[in-house]
Amino acid sequence: MNKNILRLLILTFAGIVLLSGNSCQNETIEAGVIELGCDTTNEVTYKNDIQPLMQRHCLDEGCHRSDVTNTLGWPVDAHWDKFDDLKRHALDGTLVAKIEGSSLPRMPLNRPPLGACDVDKVRRWVAAGALNN
């Protein structure tokens, strides 16, 4: 048997086993991202949910930080390390539109899109008034 076909069969089988694992877990699979245990029942807070999400996806890569020179053309007030800037873009709809891809370019730029659970958390935080809680 051709080695490439055998490798493909093994990888396919491994993928099926991994994805069918424990059906009791709450899983979301979107755009190649697997999220286990997406909690959609608790209140979404800035401190526990949104700030770490922004840090991981928007600040750590050097984007949307006030200490980085804007070479990518994002709005001058799109600094997510400043809560007031983030809140303004959250409440005017820009933040959600960019992360869900209904407004281009989709964010995070040139990286995999956020998973459905993270997008849902941002939507819920915005719907609750984008509080600094």
ROLUM-436013 format. One record per residue: x, y, z of N, C-alpha, C in turn; residue number from 0; residue in three letters. Coordinates in nm, 3 decimals. Example, Ala and Ser with C-alpha at 12.3 -4.5 7.8 and 13.67 -1.06 7.14 Angstrom:
2
+---------+---------+---------+---------+----------+---------+---------+---------+---------+-----+------+
:  n.east : n.north :    n.up : ca.east : ca.north :   ca.up :  c.east : c.north :    c.up :  nr : rest :
+---------+---------+---------+---------+----------+---------+---------+---------+---------+-----+------+
:   1.319 :  -0.569 :   0.780 :   1.230 :   -0.450 :   0.780 :   1.320 :  -0.330 :   0.780 :   0 :  ALA :
:   1.285 :  -0.225 :   0.708 :   1.367 :   -0.106 :   0.714 :   1.290 :   0.003 :   0.787 :   1 :  SER :
+---------+---------+---------+---------+----------+---------+---------+---------+---------+-----+------+
This chain:
133
+---------+---------+---------+---------+----------+---------+---------+---------+---------+-----+------+
:  n.east : n.north :    n.up : ca.east : ca.north :   ca.up :  c.east : c.north :    c.up :  nr : rest :
+---------+---------+---------+---------+----------+---------+---------+---------+---------+-----+------+
:   0.085 :  -0.118 :   0.000 :   0.000 :    0.000 :   0.000 :   0.089 :   0.124 :   0.000 :   0 :  MET :
:   0.052 :   0.222 :  -0.073 :   0.127 :    0.346 :  -0.082 :   0.138 :   0.410 :   0.057 :   1 :  ASN :
:   0.259 :   0.453 :   0.094 :   0.282 :    0.512 :   0.226 :   0.195 :   0.636 :   0.250 :   2 :  LYS :
:   0.175 :   0.717 :   0.149 :   0.094 :    0.838 :   0.165 :  -0.052 :   0.804 :   0.192 :   3 :  ASN :
:  -0.104 :   0.703 :   0.126 :  -0.242 :    0.661 :   0.151 :  -0.256 :   0.606 :   0.291 :   4 :  ILE :
:  -0.159 :   0.527 :   0.335 :  -0.161 :    0.472 :   0.470 :  -0.157 :   0.584 :   0.574 :   5 :  LEU :
:  -0.071 :   0.683 :   0.553 :  -0.064 :    0.797 :   0.645 :  -0.199 :   0.871 :   0.650 :   6 :  ARG :
:  -0.259 :   0.893 :   0.534 :  -0.387 :    0.960 :   0.528 :  -0.495 :   0.883 :   0.603 :   7 :  LEU :
:  -0.497 :   0.751 :   0.588 :  -0.594 :    0.668 :   0.659 :  -0.574 :   0.676 :   0.810 :   8 :  LEU :
:  -0.450 :   0.671 :   0.854 :  -0.419 :    0.678 :   0.997 :  -0.460 :   0.813 :   1.053 :   9 :  ILE :
:  -0.426 :   0.923 :   0.983 :  -0.464 :    1.057 :   1.029 :  -0.615 :   1.075 :   1.031 :  10 :  LEU :
:  -0.683 :   1.022 :   0.931 :  -0.830 :    1.032 :   0.928 :  -0.890 :   0.957 :   1.045 :  11 :  THR :
:  -0.844 :   0.835 :   1.070 :  -0.895 :    0.757 :   1.181 :  -0.868 :   0.827 :   1.314 :  12 :  PHE :
:  -0.747 :   0.880 :   1.332 :  -0.713 :    0.950 :   1.456 :  -0.803 :   1.072 :   1.474 :  13 :  ALA :
:  -0.830 :   1.144 :   1.367 :  -0.919 :    1.260 :   1.375 :  -1.060 :   1.222 :   1.414 :  14 :  GLY :
:  -1.109 :   1.114 :   1.358 :  -1.244 :    1.067 :   1.393 :  -1.251 :   1.028 :   1.539 :  15 :  ILE :
:  -1.149 :   0.956 :   1.588 :  -1.146 :    0.915 :   1.728 :  -1.141 :   1.036 :   1.819 :  16 :  VAL :
:  -1.056 :   1.133 :   1.788 :  -1.044 :    1.252 :   1.872 :  -1.173 :   1.334 :   1.874 :  17 :  LEU :
:  -1.237 :   1.349 :   1.760 :  -1.357 :    1.432 :   1.752 :  -1.481 :   1.364 :   1.808 :  18 :  LEU :
:  -1.481 :   1.231 :   1.810 :  -1.599 :    1.162 :   1.861 :  -1.586 :   1.126 :   2.007 :  19 :  SER :
:  -1.471 :   1.150 :   2.066 :  -1.440 :    1.122 :   2.207 :  -1.556 :   1.120 :   2.303 :  20 :  GLY :
:  -1.566 :   1.218 :   2.391 :  -1.667 :    1.223 :   2.496 :  -1.781 :   1.313 :   2.451 :  21 :  ASN :
:  -1.894 :   1.253 :   2.419 :  -2.006 :    1.332 :   2.369 :  -2.073 :   1.414 :   2.477 :  22 :  SER :
:  -2.035 :   1.398 :   2.602 :  -2.094 :    1.476 :   2.711 :  -2.033 :   1.614 :   2.722 :  23 :  CYS :
:  -1.916 :   1.634 :   2.661 :  -1.852 :    1.765 :   2.667 :  -1.919 :   1.858 :   2.568 :  24 :  GLN :
:  -1.923 :   1.984 :   2.605 :  -1.978 :    2.086 :   2.517 :  -1.866 :   2.128 :   2.421 :  25 :  ASN :
:  -1.876 :   2.090 :   2.294 :  -1.772 :    2.119 :   2.196 :  -1.826 :   2.209 :   2.086 :  26 :  GLU :
:  -1.741 :   2.294 :   2.036 :  -1.772 :    2.373 :   1.918 :  -1.656 :   2.358 :   1.822 :  27 :  THR :
:  -1.687 :   2.325 :   1.698 :  -1.583 :    2.313 :   1.596 :  -1.615 :   2.414 :   1.488 :  28 :  ILE :
:  -1.525 :   2.511 :   1.469 :  -1.547 :    2.613 :   1.367 :  -1.412 :   2.656 :   1.313 :  29 :  GLU :
:  -1.401 :   2.659 :   1.184 :  -1.280 :    2.707 :   1.116 :  -1.155 :   2.640 :   1.169 :  30 :  ALA :
:  -1.163 :   2.509 :   1.197 :  -1.047 :    2.435 :   1.242 :  -1.013 :   2.455 :   1.389 :  31 :  GLY :
:  -1.097 :   2.524 :   1.463 :  -1.072 :    2.548 :   1.605 :  -1.166 :   2.460 :   1.685 :  32 :  VAL :
:  -1.112 :   2.384 :   1.779 :  -1.195 :    2.302 :   1.866 :  -1.194 :   2.366 :   2.003 :  33 :  ILE :
:  -1.312 :   2.398 :   2.054 :  -1.325 :    2.458 :   2.186 :  -1.397 :   2.357 :   2.275 :  34 :  GLU :
:  -1.333 :   2.317 :   2.382 :  -1.395 :    2.225 :   2.476 :  -1.446 :   2.303 :   2.595 :  35 :  LEU :
:  -1.563 :   2.268 :   2.642 :  -1.615 :    2.327 :   2.764 :  -1.651 :   2.473 :   2.753 :  36 :  GLY :
:  -1.709 :   2.514 :   2.643 :  -1.750 :    2.653 :   2.628 :  -1.865 :   2.681 :   2.723 :  37 :  CYS :
:  -1.841 :   2.766 :   2.821 :  -1.942 :    2.800 :   2.920 :  -2.024 :   2.918 :   2.871 :  38 :  ASP :
:  -2.150 :   2.892 :   2.839 :  -2.237 :    2.999 :   2.792 :  -2.348 :   3.028 :   2.893 :  39 :  THR :
:  -2.335 :   2.976 :   3.015 :  -2.440 :    2.998 :   3.115 :  -2.405 :   3.108 :   3.213 :  40 :  THR :
:  -2.279 :   3.128 :   3.243 :  -2.239 :    3.230 :   3.341 :  -2.230 :   3.368 :   3.277 :  41 :  ASN :
:  -2.239 :   3.469 :   3.361 :  -2.223 :    3.606 :   3.315 :  -2.082 :   3.625 :   3.258 :  42 :  GLU :
:  -2.074 :   3.693 :   3.146 :  -1.945 :    3.725 :   3.085 :  -1.897 :   3.854 :   3.148 :  43 :  VAL :
:  -1.774 :   3.854 :   3.198 :  -1.718 :    3.975 :   3.258 :  -1.593 :   4.018 :   3.181 :  44 :  THR :
:  -1.565 :   4.146 :   3.191 :  -1.445 :    4.199 :   3.126 :  -1.320 :   4.135 :   3.186 :  45 :  TYR :
:  -1.311 :   4.134 :   3.317 :  -1.191 :    4.085 :   3.385 :  -1.164 :   3.937 :   3.358 :  46 :  LYS :
:  -1.267 :   3.855 :   3.366 :  -1.247 :    3.710 :   3.355 :  -1.253 :   3.657 :   3.213 :  47 :  ASN :
:  -1.323 :   3.724 :   3.125 :  -1.344 :    3.670 :   2.990 :  -1.285 :   3.757 :   2.879 :  48 :  ASP :
:  -1.325 :   3.884 :   2.877 :  -1.291 :    3.970 :   2.763 :  -1.145 :   4.017 :   2.767 :  49 :  ILE :
:  -1.099 :   4.064 :   2.881 :  -0.961 :    4.111 :   2.890 :  -0.860 :   4.001 :   2.854 :  50 :  GLN :
:  -0.873 :   3.878 :   2.907 :  -0.779 :    3.772 :   2.865 :  -0.790 :   3.739 :   2.716 :  51 :  PRO :
:  -0.910 :   3.745 :   2.663 :  -0.932 :    3.719 :   2.521 :  -0.863 :   3.825 :   2.436 :  52 :  LEU :
:  -0.879 :   3.952 :   2.473 :  -0.814 :    4.060 :   2.401 :  -0.662 :   4.049 :   2.413 :  53 :  MET :
:  -0.614 :   4.015 :   2.532 :  -0.470 :    3.999 :   2.552 :  -0.414 :   3.892 :   2.460 :  54 :  GLN :
:  -0.480 :   3.778 :   2.457 :  -0.432 :    3.663 :   2.380 :  -0.439 :   3.686 :   2.230 :  55 :  ARG :
:  -0.548 :   3.747 :   2.182 :  -0.569 :    3.756 :   2.037 :  -0.540 :   3.892 :   1.976 :  56 :  HIS :
:  -0.536 :   3.998 :   2.057 :  -0.528 :    4.132 :   2.000 :  -0.406 :   4.212 :   2.048 :  57 :  CYS :
:  -0.351 :   4.176 :   2.163 :  -0.240 :    4.254 :   2.219 :  -0.107 :   4.181 :   2.212 :  58 :  LEU :
:  -0.106 :   4.051 :   2.241 :   0.020 :    3.977 :   2.246 :   0.096 :   3.977 :   2.114 :  59 :  ASP :
:   0.026 :   3.987 :   2.005 :   0.091 :    3.987 :   1.873 :   0.141 :   4.126 :   1.834 :  60 :  GLU :
:   0.120 :   4.225 :   1.921 :   0.169 :    4.359 :   1.893 :   0.067 :   4.450 :   1.827 :  61 :  GLY :
:  -0.051 :   4.400 :   1.804 :  -0.157 :    4.482 :   1.744 :  -0.241 :   4.545 :   1.854 :  62 :  CYS :
:  -0.308 :   4.651 :   1.822 :  -0.405 :    4.717 :   1.910 :  -0.351 :   4.750 :   2.049 :  63 :  HIS :
:  -0.222 :   4.782 :   2.054 :  -0.160 :    4.828 :   2.180 :  -0.121 :   4.973 :   2.162 :  64 :  ARG :
:  -0.140 :   5.051 :   2.268 :  -0.109 :    5.194 :   2.259 :   0.040 :   5.222 :   2.251 :  65 :  SER :
:   0.124 :   5.125 :   2.286 :   0.269 :    5.147 :   2.281 :   0.331 :   5.098 :   2.150 :  66 :  ASP :
:   0.248 :   5.065 :   2.051 :   0.297 :    5.017 :   1.922 :   0.261 :   5.119 :   1.816 :  67 :  VAL :
:   0.356 :   5.152 :   1.730 :   0.332 :    5.245 :   1.620 :   0.233 :   5.183 :   1.523 :  68 :  THR :
:   0.132 :   5.257 :   1.487 :   0.027 :    5.210 :   1.398 :   0.078 :   5.208 :   1.254 :  69 :  ASN :
:   0.114 :   5.088 :   1.207 :   0.159 :    5.074 :   1.068 :   0.058 :   4.997 :   0.985 :  70 :  THR :
:  -0.046 :   4.945 :   1.049 :  -0.142 :    4.861 :   0.978 :  -0.268 :   4.935 :   0.937 :  71 :  LEU :
:  -0.282 :   5.060 :   0.980 :  -0.395 :    5.139 :   0.937 :  -0.521 :   5.125 :   1.019 :  72 :  GLY :
:  -0.513 :   5.063 :   1.138 :  -0.634 :    5.059 :   1.221 :  -0.658 :   5.197 :   1.280 :  73 :  TRP :
:  -0.782 :   5.223 :   1.320 :  -0.812 :    5.357 :   1.375 :  -0.722 :   5.391 :   1.493 :  74 :  PRO :
:  -0.688 :   5.516 :   1.505 :  -0.595 :    5.561 :   1.609 :  -0.650 :   5.532 :   1.749 :  75 :  VAL :
:  -0.781 :   5.519 :   1.762 :  -0.837 :    5.489 :   1.894 :  -0.870 :   5.341 :   1.911 :  76 :  ASP :
:  -0.811 :   5.254 :   1.831 :  -0.835 :    5.110 :   1.841 :  -0.725 :   5.043 :   1.923 :  77 :  ALA :
:  -0.709 :   5.090 :   2.045 :  -0.611 :    5.032 :   2.137 :  -0.686 :   4.957 :   2.244 :  78 :  HIS :
:  -0.679 :   4.824 :   2.238 :  -0.759 :    4.742 :   2.330 :  -0.696 :   4.733 :   2.468 :  79 :  TRP :
:  -0.577 :   4.788 :   2.487 :  -0.521 :    4.795 :   2.623 :  -0.578 :   4.915 :   2.699 :  80 :  ASP :
:  -0.656 :   4.997 :   2.631 :  -0.726 :    5.109 :   2.694 :  -0.874 :   5.075 :   2.693 :  81 :  LYS :
:  -0.931 :   5.054 :   2.811 :  -1.069 :    5.008 :   2.820 :  -1.166 :   5.099 :   2.746 :  82 :  PHE :
:  -1.150 :   5.231 :   2.759 :  -1.244 :    5.323 :   2.695 :  -1.245 :   5.309 :   2.542 :  83 :  ASP :
:  -1.128 :   5.283 :   2.482 :  -1.122 :    5.261 :   2.337 :  -1.196 :   5.133 :   2.300 :  84 :  ASP :
:  -1.169 :   5.026 :   2.375 :  -1.235 :    4.899 :   2.349 :  -1.386 :   4.912 :   2.364 :  85 :  LEU :
:  -1.430 :   4.976 :   2.471 :  -1.573 :    4.991 :   2.496 :  -1.640 :   5.070 :   2.383 :  86 :  LYS :
:  -1.577 :   5.176 :   2.339 :  -1.634 :    5.258 :   2.231 :  -1.656 :   5.173 :   2.106 :  87 :  ARG :
:  -1.557 :   5.093 :   2.069 :  -1.569 :    5.008 :   1.950 :  -1.664 :   4.891 :   1.974 :  88 :  HIS :
:  -1.676 :   4.849 :   2.098 :  -1.773 :    4.744 :   2.130 :  -1.915 :   4.796 :   2.113 :  89 :  ALA :
:  -1.941 :   4.912 :   2.169 :  -2.078 :    4.966 :   2.167 :  -2.121 :   5.019 :   2.030 :  90 :  LEU :
:  -2.025 :   5.059 :   1.946 :  -2.065 :    5.106 :   1.812 :  -2.076 :   4.991 :   1.711 :  91 :  ASP :
:  -2.050 :   4.867 :   1.755 :  -2.067 :    4.750 :   1.670 :  -1.943 :   4.708 :   1.594 :  92 :  GLY :
:  -1.840 :   4.790 :   1.596 :  -1.719 :    4.760 :   1.518 :  -1.650 :   4.633 :   1.566 :  93 :  THR :
:  -1.634 :   4.616 :   1.696 :  -1.561 :    4.502 :   1.751 :  -1.624 :   4.371 :   1.708 :  94 :  LEU :
:  -1.753 :   4.356 :   1.730 :  -1.821 :    4.230 :   1.694 :  -1.818 :   4.209 :   1.543 :  95 :  VAL :
:  -1.843 :   4.314 :   1.466 :  -1.843 :    4.300 :   1.320 :  -1.707 :   4.252 :   1.270 :  96 :  ALA :
:  -1.600 :   4.299 :   1.328 :  -1.466 :    4.260 :   1.284 :  -1.433 :   4.116 :   1.325 :  97 :  LYS :
:  -1.469 :   4.076 :   1.446 :  -1.431 :    3.941 :   1.489 :  -1.522 :   3.833 :   1.429 :  98 :  ILE :
:  -1.645 :   3.870 :   1.391 :  -1.730 :    3.770 :   1.326 :  -1.715 :   3.771 :   1.175 :  99 :  GLU :
:  -1.647 :   3.871 :   1.121 :  -1.617 :    3.877 :   0.979 :  -1.724 :   3.943 :   0.895 : 100 :  GLY :
:  -1.824 :   4.007 :   0.957 :  -1.925 :    4.076 :   0.876 :  -1.874 :   4.211 :   0.829 : 101 :  SER :
:  -1.761 :   4.257 :   0.884 :  -1.692 :    4.377 :   0.838 :  -1.546 :   4.338 :   0.816 : 102 :  SER :
:  -1.496 :   4.373 :   0.701 :  -1.359 :    4.334 :   0.667 :  -1.261 :   4.446 :   0.696 : 103 :  LEU :
:  -1.139 :   4.416 :   0.728 :  -1.085 :    4.282 :   0.740 :  -1.128 :   4.215 :   0.870 : 104 :  PRO :
:  -1.145 :   4.083 :   0.862 :  -1.178 :    4.004 :   0.980 :  -1.060 :   4.012 :   1.077 : 105 :  ARG :
:  -1.091 :   4.019 :   1.204 :  -0.989 :    4.020 :   1.308 :  -0.996 :   3.889 :   1.386 : 106 :  MET :
:  -0.884 :   3.843 :   1.436 :  -0.751 :    3.899 :   1.426 :  -0.693 :   3.887 :   1.285 : 107 :  PRO :
:  -0.626 :   3.990 :   1.245 :  -0.573 :    4.002 :   1.110 :  -0.465 :   3.897 :   1.084 : 108 :  LEU :
:  -0.478 :   3.828 :   0.971 :  -0.379 :    3.729 :   0.926 :  -0.357 :   3.615 :   1.027 : 109 :  ASN :
:  -0.458 :   3.587 :   1.107 :  -0.450 :    3.477 :   1.203 :  -0.584 :   3.405 :   1.201 : 110 :  ARG :
:  -0.590 :   3.285 :   1.257 :  -0.719 :    3.213 :   1.258 :  -0.827 :   3.295 :   1.328 : 111 :  PRO :
:  -0.949 :   3.286 :   1.279 :  -1.059 :    3.359 :   1.344 :  -1.085 :   3.305 :   1.484 : 112 :  PRO :
:  -1.148 :   3.388 :   1.565 :  -1.187 :    3.343 :   1.698 :  -1.290 :   3.232 :   1.684 : 113 :  LEU :
:  -1.291 :   3.142 :   1.780 :  -1.389 :    3.036 :   1.781 :  -1.527 :   3.091 :   1.815 : 114 :  GLY :
:  -1.628 :   3.012 :   1.787 :  -1.767 :    3.052 :   1.811 :  -1.792 :   3.089 :   1.957 : 115 :  ALA :
:  -1.730 :   3.017 :   2.049 :  -1.750 :    3.045 :   2.191 :  -1.696 :   3.183 :   2.227 : 116 :  CYS :
:  -1.576 :   3.216 :   2.180 :  -1.518 :    3.347 :   2.211 :  -1.599 :   3.460 :   2.148 : 117 :  ASP :
:  -1.645 :   3.440 :   2.025 :  -1.728 :    3.542 :   1.960 :  -1.857 :   3.560 :   2.039 : 118 :  VAL :
:  -1.916 :   3.449 :   2.083 :  -2.038 :    3.458 :   2.162 :  -2.015 :   3.533 :   2.293 : 119 :  ASP :
:  -1.902 :   3.509 :   2.357 :  -1.871 :    3.582 :   2.481 :  -1.861 :   3.732 :   2.456 : 120 :  LYS :
:  -1.796 :   3.771 :   2.348 :  -1.785 :    3.914 :   2.317 :  -1.923 :   3.972 :   2.289 : 121 :  VAL :
:  -2.004 :   3.901 :   2.212 :  -2.141 :    3.948 :   2.183 :  -2.221 :   3.967 :   2.312 : 122 :  ARG :
:  -2.212 :   3.870 :   2.403 :  -2.287 :    3.877 :   2.528 :  -2.237 :   3.991 :   2.616 : 123 :  ARG :
:  -2.106 :   4.013 :   2.619 :  -2.049 :    4.123 :   2.697 :  -2.097 :   4.258 :   2.642 : 124 :  TRP :
:  -2.095 :   4.270 :   2.510 :  -2.142 :    4.394 :   2.447 :  -2.291 :   4.415 :   2.474 : 125 :  VAL :
:  -2.370 :   4.310 :   2.459 :  -2.515 :    4.320 :   2.482 :  -2.548 :   4.362 :   2.626 : 126 :  ALA :
:  -2.460 :   4.329 :   2.720 :  -2.480 :    4.365 :   2.859 :  -2.429 :   4.507 :   2.888 : 127 :  ALA :
:  -2.378 :   4.576 :   2.786 :  -2.334 :    4.715 :   2.805 :  -2.184 :   4.734 :   2.806 : 128 :  GLY :
:  -2.106 :   4.628 :   2.774 :  -1.959 :    4.637 :   2.769 :  -1.904 :   4.698 :   2.898 : 129 :  ALA :
:  -1.943 :   4.639 :   3.010 :  -1.905 :    4.692 :   3.140 :  -1.762 :   4.657 :   3.176 : 130 :  LEU :
:  -1.700 :   4.741 :   3.258 :  -1.565 :    4.716 :   3.308 :  -1.580 :   4.642 :   3.441 : 131 :  ASN :
:  -1.627 :   4.519 :   3.432 :  -1.654 :    4.439 :   3.552 :  -1.562 :   4.319 :   3.565 : 132 :  ASN :
+---------+---------+---------+---------+----------+---------+---------+---------+---------+-----+------+
